[in-house]
Amino acid sequence: MSDHFIIRLQSALDNKLPGEIAHADLMPINRPFSQEALKRATNYRKSAVGLVLYEEADSIRCVLIQRPQYDGKHGGQVSFPGGKMDSSDPDLEYTAKRECMEEIALEPARMKTIGLLSEVYIPVSKFLVQPYVFYVESLPELKPDEREVDEIFSFEIETLLDDSRIKHTNLTFRNGFNQKNIPYFDIEDKVVWGATAMILSEFKAVLKSF
């Protein structure tokens, strides 16, 4: 199954990506499109994340992590392993793989790069995120970084094709700000929203294209 799927996925990612049209389905209300927000952005930082795919029991699964609760802007959120580009990183692909190693102990040599998804700009933290899609033939035991990762979990990517998984909720942030009617993916009984959901929304569109 995996070889045929990876070939089709790689071909789909090589074509024109759905981009921000697909992001819009999971964008919070009043959030600007990334390309519009970038026109006004200053001093933003480049970062990269990894959509780590692997096969288990004849299904393709994707790895996600949950951040610990902390005072930062993304505390407690579900995300992909990833982070900011270091000055010593030769490129963003290296950044994504390095962060996977640091956060979930997944060795870069195990990760085959399948392609890229569209960039997402996060205004609240001023990160421009480049998502990479990786495939791992044999997933080793993953170990969460004690400081940056509270939990590692995975889900069948077929979950994304179930439209009933898209729900809406109200969230109250640590600064007391309330945001209503936020769209999210209900994945493994977790609220997956924001940039992570937007990236998954584009990945969903890519999956539906083949």
TABELUR-V402679 format. One record per residue. N is the residue number from 1. RES is the residue in one small letter. SS is DSSP state (2 for helix, 1 for strand, 0 for the rest). PHI is phi in degrees with one decimal (NA if undefined). Layout:
# TABELUR-V402679
n = {N N}
res = {RES RES}
ss = {SS SS}
phi = {PHI PHI}
This chain:
# TABELUR-V402679
n = {1 2 3 4 5 6 7 8 9 10 11 12 13 14 15 16 17 18 19 20 21 22 23 24 25 26 27 28 29 30 31 32 33 34 35 36 37 38 39 40 41 42 43 44 45 46 47 48 49 50 51 52 53 54 55 56 57 58 59 60 61 62 63 64 65 66 67 68 69 70 71 72 73 74 75 76 77 78 79 80 81 82 83 84 85 86 87 88 89 90 91 92 93 94 95 96 97 98 99 100 101 102 103 104 105 106 107 108 109 110 111 112 113 114 115 116 117 118 119 120 121 122 123 124 125 126 127 128 129 130 131 132 133 134 135 136 137 138 139 140 141 142 143 144 145 146 147 148 149 150 151 152 153 154 155 156 157 158 159 160 161 162 163 164 165 166 167 168 169 170 171 172 173 174 175 176 177 178 179 180 181 182 183 184 185 186 187 188 189 190 191 192 193 194 195 196 197 198 199 200 201 202 203 204 205 206 207 208 209 210}
res = {m s d h f i i r l q s a l d n k l p g e i a h a d l m p i n r p f s q e a l k r a t n y r k s a v g l v l y e e a d s i r c v l i q r p q y d g k h g g q v s f p g g k m d s s d p d l e y t a k r e c m e e i a l e p a r m k t i g l l s e v y i p v s k f l v q p y v f y v e s l p e l k p d e r e v d e i f s f e i e t l l d d s r i k h t n l t f r n g f n q k n i p y f d i e d k v v w g a t a m i l s e f k a v l k s f}
ss = {0 2 2 2 2 2 2 2 2 2 2 2 2 2 0 0 0 0 0 2 2 2 2 2 2 2 0 0 0 0 0 0 0 2 2 2 2 2 2 2 0 0 0 0 1 1 1 1 1 1 1 1 1 1 1 1 0 0 1 1 1 1 1 1 1 1 0 0 0 0 0 0 0 0 0 0 0 1 1 0 1 1 1 1 0 0 0 0 0 0 0 2 2 2 2 2 2 2 2 2 2 2 2 2 0 0 0 2 2 2 1 1 1 1 1 1 0 0 0 1 1 1 0 0 0 0 1 1 1 1 1 1 1 1 1 1 0 0 0 0 0 0 0 0 0 0 0 0 0 0 1 1 1 1 1 1 2 2 2 2 2 0 2 2 2 1 1 1 1 1 1 1 0 0 0 0 0 1 1 1 1 1 1 1 1 1 1 0 0 1 1 1 0 2 2 2 2 2 2 2 2 2 2 2 2 2 2 2 0 0}
phi = {NA -63.8 -60.8 -64.7 -63.7 -64.2 -62.5 -68.1 -65.9 -61.2 -64.1 -65.3 -71.6 -75.5 -81.4 -63.0 -80.0 -62.8 64.5 -72.1 -62.1 -75.4 -58.9 -57.4 -62.5 -121.1 -84.4 -58.8 -57.8 72.8 -77.9 -74.0 -61.9 -57.0 -66.3 -71.6 -63.8 -65.4 -63.5 -105.7 -80.4 -132.5 56.6 -80.6 -115.6 -81.9 -147.8 -147.3 -130.0 -117.9 -87.4 -90.7 -106.0 -155.5 -103.1 -148.9 51.5 63.0 -134.6 -92.9 -119.1 -125.8 -89.2 -129.7 -129.3 -114.2 -74.9 -66.3 -73.4 -152.6 -78.7 -70.7 -70.7 -120.0 -59.9 79.9 -81.2 -85.5 -151.6 -88.7 -61.2 164.8 175.6 -74.0 -75.7 -83.4 -62.5 -87.9 -73.8 -69.1 -161.9 -73.1 -62.4 -61.5 -57.9 -59.6 -69.5 -61.4 -66.3 -62.6 -66.3 -70.1 -92.3 -129.9 61.7 -98.5 -69.6 -55.3 -64.2 -81.4 -94.6 -93.7 -78.6 -93.9 166.9 -121.9 -108.6 -73.9 -63.3 -128.1 -97.0 -108.3 -59.4 -65.5 -114.8 58.5 -109.9 -100.8 -100.3 -104.9 -85.2 -111.9 -102.7 -116.4 -123.5 -118.6 -66.8 -133.4 -77.4 -78.2 -67.4 -92.3 -128.7 -72.8 -66.3 -60.9 -86.3 -107.2 -131.8 -89.3 -155.7 -111.8 -146.4 -143.0 -147.8 -71.7 -65.8 -59.0 -54.5 -63.8 -80.8 -89.3 -61.6 -70.2 -76.6 -88.0 -130.5 -133.0 -149.6 -105.7 -124.7 -113.4 -92.4 -62.3 -83.9 91.3 -71.1 -107.8 -128.3 -102.7 56.8 -82.1 -75.2 -154.7 -91.4 -88.3 -124.7 52.0 62.4 -118.7 -89.8 -105.2 -133.6 68.5 -60.3 -61.8 -66.2 -63.2 -64.7 -65.1 -65.4 -69.1 -61.1 -57.5 -61.3 -65.2 -60.5 -72.8 -82.6 -138.3}
